[in-house]
Structures are given as C-alpha cells and as structure tokens.
Amino acid sequence: MNLKIIWKLIQKEALLVVNDKSILLVLFVAPFLYLFMIGTTYIKKDEEKVSVGVVDMDHTKSSRTFLNKLNATQKVDLNHAYYSLPEAHMGISAFDVQGYVYIPYGFEKKLKRKETAPIGLVLNNTRFLPSNDINKAVNLVSLDYALESREKFFESKTILPQLASSNADPVRAQVNSVYNPTNNYGDFLLPFVLFLILHQTLLIGLSESVASDREKGLMKVGFKDSNNNFINYISGKTGIYLLLFLAYSFFVLLVVFPFFDLPIHGNFLALMGGSIIFLLATLLYGWFFASFFNTETGAMEVIAFTSYPVFLITGVTWSINEMPLFVQFISNLIPLRPFFVLLKKLAIMGVDSHFYLNEVIHLLILLLVGYVAAFFRFRYLQKGEPKLADNRPVPLSSD
C-alpha cells in the first residue's frame, strides 16, 4: 500500500466526479433532495384526528356520552353523522370517513338493565394504519365505559367506591410502550429510509464512475496508476466516496435525527463504527457489481431499480422469517440488512454491546466477502480489460 499513490488516485477520482454532471448530481444534490422530500413527507410522523362517521340510532344520554369520550381521544375525529347504515357505507366508499361507529337502538336501556350493549365498528382497511388507530381508540373507550358501568353497579349495591372500583376491574392490564412510546409510523420508518437514501445514492454514484471507466476504456489506466496493486486501486477509487458518505452519516445522525426528533439512545461511537464497516462493505459490493456494466446509464438504471426491492427484503417492513428461504439467503448477503438491525438496536433501543455483537460480526463477514469478490474481479479485469480504443481511421492501401 502506497499512500502517495492512493492520494493521487483520490484526486483523480475527485476530478472525474467534478467533470461528470450525472455523478456530481447523484453525490451532492440527490442525497439532500431525497432527505428533504422523504423527511418532509413524514414530518408529522403520525396521523391524528382520523375522520370517523357516526350512526347513532339510540339518541340517548348514554350514547352521546360514549361518543363524546371517543371524540376526545387524540386519534379520532367524529365529523360525519349518518342516519342509516347504507348511508354510512356510502361515506366509506367515497373515502369521506375511514370508518363508522354504530350504536343500535336500545343501547341505554340495556345498560340500565345491566345487559350487554353491543356497539358496531366498521373500518376501511385499505388504509390499515389509521384503521388500527380507530380500532384501538374505540376499544379503549369501550373498556373505560364498561368499567364505569360496573363501578356504578357495585356502588348501587351499597359497596364502598374504592372496593367497587377494585371489584369492577379485578384484572387490570398496564401497557407500557417502549422504544416507540407514541406508536407512530414516522419514528418506526424514518431512521431506515434516511440511511436507505445514503445507501442507494452511494451505490449509484460509484457504479456510474466504475461503468464510465469501462465505457471509456480507462479501467486499465487506473490499474496502471495504482501499480497494479488492489489495495492502492480500491482505496483510491472509493476513498472519496467513503469520506463523503461518512460525512453524510454524521449529518444524518447529528442534524436530521434531532430535527425529526428521532432518538439515539445507544453508544454514538459504536453506531459510527458500525456505519464505517457498513460503508466499506457497500463500496466493495458496489465496485464489484458495477464492474460488470459497460455503460454509465445502464449501471445507474439497474442500481436505481433495486432500491425498493432491496428495502423490502431487509426485514424492516415484513418479518424476514416469513420470507421464502432463498429470499432470506439473499437478504443476509446485503450489508443493509445487518446494518438496519444494528441501527434499530443502537439508535432506537439503546441496548448493550453484547446484544448487537452478531450484527457487527455479520457486517465484518460481508466486508470480507466483498473484499474477496472485488479482489478476484480486479485480477480478472487486469488480464482481460481491453486497451484504449484507437479511433484513428486506418489508411487504405493504394495500388
């Protein structure tokens, strides 16, 4: 390894980036643009006051009390009143409401007779997140309302209020939400999406550079400038990308996370150490795959196309254990997979080191796999990469 050679190669790569508008935009504009667009999309992080309809066929004090309690919750906004079930169903079909609460006739009478008084809830599950919020709110209000009814029943039997409260709720569940106490979608999704943006822009920028070298027949020139030494070449070729995206990682963790009120509960230095291993593995993987492309445009299109599939198989949006075995195998070969788990454990959960040791080992193994794959690809290209094409016309022989 020769530091002078590596520095010259880094300068050469920086010059290539500056002179190539496509790579320049991907590396210096796209990360901030996507961070802004995605971030502002989820800036509220949670949907409050979901529109819900009401079909109150009872029109009594008890039904109004129940509906007022429900409307006072953070998630529900009872803003549509319907006079029949078909009318309420039309409201769901028109997306005027996300669901509706149905209180049948005789609701109050059944309560006074100490009978079961059912309440209907119809939800539009095409948007399952707000539907879950409505379902949770209605169930919590129903439980509280039922508890109050039982307390009043026991008090009517001349039982002391404190004892009546205990008898009305003998088994009380105390639910404590940890890591995402407000149970909102933004806190769950944003940390992973922010680093997915960095991952994909890094891959696209590097892939365009490597493919550009092959397209212009300059890869052997890079090999020669590195004295045909793999460490010299790969360090010089990827050094600027490592430094740039390491700076972006600092920016995301120190600026973007606080801006969106995202937590970093764990060891920051350990998180940055894991980020460095992740970036190194991504660079080696990126160079290896990009070396198979002969055009800059082709590399960009393929890498950009992989963004969503890669995110889907990392186990963030769906349990990896429920995926087919071959998908699990592919997922475990992608550095983004263990890094997302590491990010979850360190930033969101703040666990001790022995809980994320497996993810660090996983990243190191992938780093080694990427290094070996890139090394053998480098050796292969040394032997087979064509020389610079001579575009000068061949003179015709004259008789």
C-alpha positions as CSV (number, residue, x, y, z in Angstrom):
1,M,0.0,0.0,0.0
2,N,1.4,3.4,-1.1
3,L,-0.3,6.5,0.4
4,K,1.1,8.8,-2.2
5,I,-0.4,6.7,-5.0
6,I,-3.7,6.4,-3.1
7,W,-3.8,10.2,-2.7
8,K,-3.2,10.7,-6.4
9,L,-5.9,8.3,-7.3
10,I,-8.3,10.0,-4.9
11,Q,-7.6,13.3,-6.6
12,K,-8.1,11.7,-10.0
13,E,-11.5,10.3,-8.9
14,A,-12.5,13.7,-7.5
15,L,-11.7,15.3,-10.8
16,L,-13.8,12.7,-12.6
17,V,-16.7,13.4,-10.2
18,V,-16.5,17.2,-10.8
19,N,-16.4,16.8,-14.6
20,D,-19.3,14.3,-14.8
21,K,-22.5,16.2,-14.2
22,S,-24.5,13.0,-13.6
23,I,-22.3,11.7,-10.9
24,L,-22.0,15.2,-9.4
25,L,-25.8,15.5,-9.1
26,V,-26.1,12.0,-7.6
27,L,-23.4,12.6,-4.9
28,F,-24.1,16.2,-4.0
29,V,-27.7,17.0,-4.9
30,A,-29.7,13.8,-4.7
31,P,-28.9,12.9,-1.0
32,F,-30.1,16.3,0.2
33,L,-33.1,16.4,-2.2
34,Y,-34.3,13.0,-1.1
35,L,-33.6,13.6,2.6
36,F,-35.7,16.8,2.3
37,M,-38.5,15.1,0.2
38,I,-38.8,12.0,2.3
39,G,-38.3,13.8,5.6
40,T,-41.0,16.4,5.0
41,T,-43.4,13.7,3.9
42,Y,-43.2,12.1,7.3
43,I,-42.5,15.3,9.3
44,K,-45.7,14.8,11.3
45,K,-44.8,11.1,11.7
46,D,-48.3,10.2,12.8
47,E,-51.9,10.7,11.6
48,E,-54.1,12.4,14.2
49,K,-57.8,13.0,14.2
50,V,-58.8,10.4,11.6
51,S,-62.2,11.1,10.1
52,V,-64.8,8.8,11.5
53,G,-68.6,8.7,11.0
54,V,-71.4,8.0,13.5
55,V,-74.7,6.2,13.2
56,D,-76.5,6.8,16.5
57,M,-79.8,5.1,16.4
58,D,-80.3,5.4,20.2
59,H,-80.0,9.2,20.6
60,T,-79.8,9.0,24.4
61,K,-77.6,10.5,27.1
62,S,-75.5,7.3,27.3
63,S,-74.8,7.1,23.6
64,R,-73.9,10.8,23.5
65,T,-71.6,10.3,26.5
66,F,-69.8,7.4,24.8
67,L,-69.4,9.3,21.5
68,N,-68.0,12.4,23.4
69,K,-65.4,10.3,25.1
70,L,-64.4,8.8,21.8
71,N,-64.2,12.1,20.1
72,A,-62.0,13.4,22.9
73,T,-59.3,10.9,22.0
74,Q,-56.2,12.0,20.1
75,K,-56.8,9.7,17.1
76,V,-60.5,10.1,16.3
77,D,-62.5,12.9,14.8
78,L,-66.2,12.2,14.7
79,N,-67.1,14.6,11.9
80,H,-69.8,12.9,9.9
81,A,-73.3,11.9,11.2
82,Y,-75.3,9.4,9.2
83,Y,-78.9,8.4,9.6
84,S,-78.7,4.8,8.3
85,L,-76.1,2.1,7.7
86,P,-76.3,2.2,3.9
87,E,-75.6,6.0,4.1
88,A,-72.6,5.3,6.3
89,H,-71.3,2.7,4.0
90,M,-71.6,5.2,1.1
91,G,-69.4,7.5,3.2
92,I,-66.7,4.8,3.5
93,S,-66.9,4.1,-0.2
94,A,-66.4,7.8,-1.0
95,F,-63.5,8.0,1.4
96,D,-65.3,10.6,3.4
97,V,-64.6,8.6,6.5
98,Q,-62.1,5.9,7.5
99,G,-64.8,4.0,9.4
100,Y,-68.0,4.5,11.4
101,V,-69.4,3.7,14.8
102,Y,-72.8,2.2,15.0
103,I,-74.9,2.5,18.2
104,P,-78.1,0.5,17.9
105,Y,-81.5,1.4,19.3
106,G,-81.9,0.3,23.0
107,F,-78.2,0.9,23.9
108,E,-79.1,2.9,27.1
109,K,-81.9,0.6,28.1
110,K,-79.7,-2.5,28.0
111,L,-77.1,-0.7,30.1
112,K,-79.7,0.2,32.7
113,R,-80.8,-3.4,32.8
114,K,-77.2,-4.5,33.3
115,E,-77.2,-6.3,30.0
116,T,-74.6,-6.5,27.2
117,A,-74.9,-3.4,25.0
118,P,-73.0,-4.1,21.7
119,I,-71.5,-1.3,19.6
120,G,-70.7,-1.8,15.9
121,L,-67.4,-0.6,14.4
122,V,-66.9,-0.8,10.6
123,L,-63.4,0.0,9.2
124,N,-61.9,0.7,5.8
125,N,-58.8,-1.5,6.0
126,T,-57.5,-0.3,2.6
127,R,-55.5,2.1,4.9
128,F,-54.6,-0.2,7.7
129,L,-52.6,2.2,9.9
130,P,-55.4,4.7,10.6
131,S,-57.9,1.8,10.8
132,N,-55.8,0.3,13.6
133,D,-55.7,3.6,15.4
134,I,-59.5,3.8,15.3
135,N,-59.9,0.2,16.4
136,K,-57.6,0.8,19.3
137,A,-59.3,4.1,20.4
138,V,-62.8,2.6,20.2
139,N,-61.8,-0.5,22.2
140,L,-60.1,1.6,24.9
141,V,-63.1,3.9,25.3
142,S,-65.4,0.9,25.4
143,L,-63.3,-0.7,28.2
144,D,-63.4,2.5,30.2
145,Y,-67.1,3.0,29.6
146,A,-67.8,-0.6,30.7
147,L,-65.6,-0.1,33.7
148,E,-67.6,2.9,34.8
149,S,-70.8,1.0,34.3
150,R,-69.6,-1.9,36.5
151,E,-68.5,0.6,39.2
152,K,-71.9,2.2,39.3
153,F,-73.5,-1.2,39.5
154,F,-71.4,-2.2,42.6
155,E,-72.0,1.3,44.2
156,S,-75.7,0.8,43.8
157,K,-75.3,-2.3,45.9
158,T,-74.0,-0.1,48.8
159,I,-70.4,-1.1,48.2
160,L,-67.7,1.4,49.0
161,P,-66.4,3.3,45.9
162,Q,-62.8,2.1,46.4
163,L,-64.0,-1.5,46.7
164,A,-66.4,-1.1,43.9
165,S,-63.6,0.1,41.6
166,S,-61.5,-3.0,42.6
167,N,-64.4,-5.4,42.0
168,A,-65.2,-3.8,38.7
169,D,-61.7,-4.3,37.3
170,P,-60.1,-7.2,39.2
171,V,-57.5,-7.9,36.4
172,R,-56.0,-4.6,35.2
173,A,-53.6,-4.6,32.3
174,Q,-50.9,-2.0,32.4
175,V,-49.4,-1.5,29.0
176,N,-46.1,0.3,28.7
177,S,-44.8,1.1,25.2
178,V,-41.0,1.2,24.9
179,Y,-38.7,2.4,22.1
180,N,-41.7,4.0,20.2
181,P,-43.9,5.2,23.0
182,T,-46.3,7.1,20.7
183,N,-46.6,4.1,18.4
184,N,-46.2,6.3,15.3
185,Y,-45.2,5.3,11.8
186,G,-42.7,8.1,11.3
187,D,-40.4,7.1,14.3
188,F,-40.6,3.5,13.0
189,L,-39.8,4.1,9.3
190,L,-37.7,7.3,9.1
191,P,-34.4,6.1,10.5
192,F,-34.2,3.3,7.9
193,V,-35.4,5.4,5.0
194,L,-32.8,8.0,5.7
195,F,-29.9,5.5,5.5
196,L,-31.5,3.8,2.6
197,I,-31.2,7.1,0.7
198,L,-27.5,7.3,1.5
199,H,-27.0,3.6,0.6
200,Q,-28.6,4.0,-2.8
201,T,-27.0,7.3,-3.8
202,L,-23.6,5.9,-2.8
203,L,-24.2,2.8,-5.0
204,I,-25.5,4.8,-7.9
205,G,-22.6,7.3,-7.8
206,L,-19.9,4.7,-7.5
207,S,-21.5,2.5,-10.1
208,E,-21.6,5.3,-12.6
209,S,-18.0,6.1,-12.1
210,V,-16.8,2.4,-12.5
211,A,-19.0,1.9,-15.5
212,S,-17.8,5.1,-17.0
213,D,-14.2,3.8,-16.7
214,R,-15.2,0.6,-18.5
215,E,-17.2,2.5,-21.2
216,K,-14.2,4.8,-21.9
217,G,-11.6,2.0,-21.6
218,L,-9.9,3.8,-18.7
219,M,-10.0,0.9,-16.2
220,K,-6.6,-0.4,-17.1
221,V,-5.2,3.1,-16.8
222,G,-6.4,3.1,-13.2
223,F,-4.8,-0.3,-12.6
224,K,-1.6,1.0,-14.0
225,D,-1.7,4.2,-11.9
226,S,-2.1,2.0,-8.8
227,N,1.0,-0.1,-9.8
228,N,-1.4,-3.0,-10.3
229,N,-2.0,-3.1,-6.5
230,F,-5.5,-3.9,-5.5
231,I,-5.4,-2.0,-2.2
232,N,-3.9,1.0,-3.9
233,Y,-6.6,0.9,-6.6
234,I,-9.7,0.2,-4.5
235,S,-8.6,2.7,-1.8
236,G,-8.0,5.5,-4.4
237,K,-11.2,4.7,-6.3
238,T,-13.5,4.5,-3.4
239,G,-11.8,6.8,-0.9
240,I,-13.6,10.0,-1.8
241,Y,-17.0,8.1,-1.6
242,L,-16.1,6.8,1.9
243,L,-15.2,10.2,3.2
244,L,-18.2,11.9,1.6
245,F,-20.8,9.4,2.9
246,L,-19.2,9.2,6.3
247,A,-19.8,12.9,6.5
248,Y,-23.3,12.4,5.3
249,S,-23.8,9.8,8.1
250,F,-22.6,12.3,10.6
251,F,-25.0,14.8,9.2
252,V,-28.0,12.5,9.3
253,L,-27.3,11.4,12.9
254,L,-26.4,14.8,14.3
255,V,-28.7,17.1,12.3
256,V,-31.5,15.2,10.6
257,F,-32.3,12.8,13.5
258,P,-32.6,15.7,16.1
259,F,-34.6,17.8,13.5
260,F,-37.2,15.0,13.2
261,D,-37.0,14.2,17.0
262,L,-35.6,10.7,16.3
263,P,-33.8,9.1,19.2
264,I,-30.2,7.9,19.5
265,H,-30.4,6.0,22.8
266,G,-27.2,3.9,22.3
267,N,-23.5,4.5,22.0
268,F,-22.9,7.0,19.3
269,L,-19.3,5.9,18.7
270,A,-20.4,2.3,18.3
271,L,-23.0,3.4,15.8
272,M,-20.5,5.3,13.8
273,G,-18.1,2.4,13.9
274,G,-20.8,0.1,12.5
275,S,-21.6,2.8,9.9
276,I,-17.9,2.7,8.7
277,I,-18.0,-1.1,8.3
278,F,-21.3,-0.8,6.5
279,L,-20.0,1.8,4.1
280,L,-16.8,-0.2,3.4
281,A,-18.8,-3.3,2.7
282,T,-21.2,-1.4,0.5
283,L,-18.3,0.2,-1.5
284,L,-16.7,-3.2,-2.2
285,Y,-20.0,-4.7,-3.2
286,G,-20.8,-1.7,-5.3
287,W,-17.5,-1.7,-7.2
288,F,-17.8,-5.5,-7.8
289,F,-21.3,-5.3,-9.3
290,A,-20.6,-2.1,-11.2
291,S,-17.6,-3.6,-12.9
292,F,-19.9,-5.8,-14.9
293,F,-21.5,-2.8,-16.6
294,N,-20.1,-1.3,-19.8
295,T,-22.3,1.8,-19.8
296,E,-22.8,4.5,-17.2
297,T,-26.5,4.8,-18.0
298,G,-27.1,1.0,-17.7
299,A,-25.4,0.9,-14.3
300,M,-27.5,3.8,-13.0
301,E,-30.8,2.3,-14.2
302,V,-30.1,-1.1,-12.7
303,I,-28.9,0.2,-9.3
304,A,-31.8,2.7,-9.1
305,F,-34.3,-0.1,-9.9
306,T,-33.0,-2.2,-6.9
307,S,-33.9,0.5,-4.3
308,Y,-37.3,-0.7,-3.4
309,P,-36.7,-4.5,-3.7
310,V,-33.6,-4.2,-1.5
311,F,-35.6,-2.3,1.1
312,L,-38.4,-4.8,1.1
313,I,-36.1,-7.8,1.8
314,T,-34.1,-6.2,4.6
315,G,-36.8,-7.3,7.1
316,V,-38.0,-3.7,8.0
317,T,-41.5,-3.8,6.5
318,W,-42.0,-7.6,6.8
319,S,-40.6,-10.3,9.1
320,I,-37.6,-11.9,7.4
321,N,-38.6,-15.2,8.9
322,E,-41.8,-15.2,6.9
323,M,-40.0,-14.8,3.6
324,P,-39.0,-17.7,1.3
325,L,-35.7,-19.3,2.2
326,F,-33.9,-18.1,-1.0
327,V,-35.0,-14.5,-0.2
328,Q,-33.7,-14.8,3.3
329,F,-30.4,-16.0,1.9
330,I,-30.1,-13.1,-0.5
331,S,-31.2,-10.7,2.3
332,N,-28.4,-11.9,4.5
333,L,-25.8,-11.2,1.8
334,I,-26.8,-7.5,1.7
335,P,-24.9,-5.2,4.1
336,L,-28.0,-3.1,4.6
337,R,-29.8,-6.0,6.4
338,P,-27.4,-6.3,9.4
339,F,-26.9,-2.5,9.5
340,F,-30.6,-1.9,9.8
341,V,-30.8,-4.3,12.8
342,L,-27.7,-2.6,14.3
343,L,-29.3,0.8,13.7
344,K,-32.5,-0.3,15.4
345,K,-30.7,-1.8,18.4
346,L,-28.3,1.1,18.9
347,A,-30.3,4.2,17.9
348,I,-33.8,3.3,18.8
349,M,-33.4,0.7,21.6
350,G,-30.1,1.7,23.1
351,V,-29.1,-1.9,24.0
352,D,-25.7,-3.0,25.5
353,S,-22.9,-4.2,23.2
354,H,-23.5,-8.0,23.6
355,F,-26.9,-7.6,22.1
356,Y,-25.6,-6.2,18.7
357,L,-22.4,-8.2,18.5
358,N,-24.0,-10.6,16.0
359,E,-24.8,-7.8,13.6
360,V,-21.2,-6.4,13.8
361,I,-19.8,-9.9,13.1
362,H,-22.3,-10.2,10.2
363,L,-21.1,-6.9,8.7
364,L,-17.5,-7.9,9.1
365,I,-18.1,-11.2,7.3
366,L,-19.9,-9.3,4.5
367,L,-16.9,-6.9,4.3
368,L,-14.6,-9.9,3.9
369,V,-16.8,-11.4,1.3
370,G,-16.9,-8.1,-0.6
371,Y,-13.2,-7.8,-0.4
372,V,-12.5,-11.3,-1.8
373,A,-15.1,-10.8,-4.6
374,A,-13.7,-7.4,-5.6
375,F,-10.1,-8.7,-5.4
376,F,-10.7,-11.6,-7.8
377,R,-12.7,-9.4,-10.1
378,F,-9.8,-7.0,-10.1
379,R,-7.4,-9.7,-11.1
380,Y,-9.7,-10.9,-13.8
381,L,-10.1,-7.5,-15.3
382,Q,-6.3,-6.9,-15.2
383,K,-5.9,-9.8,-17.6
384,G,-9.0,-9.2,-19.8
385,E,-9.7,-5.5,-19.8
386,P,-9.2,-4.2,-23.4
387,K,-6.8,-1.4,-24.0
388,L,-7.8,2.1,-25.1
389,A,-9.6,2.0,-28.4
390,D,-7.7,3.7,-31.2
391,N,-10.3,5.8,-33.1
392,R,-8.0,7.0,-35.8
393,P,-9.0,5.9,-39.3
394,V,-7.0,3.1,-40.9
395,P,-5.4,4.4,-44.2
396,L,-6.4,2.4,-47.2
397,S,-3.6,0.9,-49.2
398,S,-3.2,2.2,-52.7
399,D,-2.2,0.1,-55.6
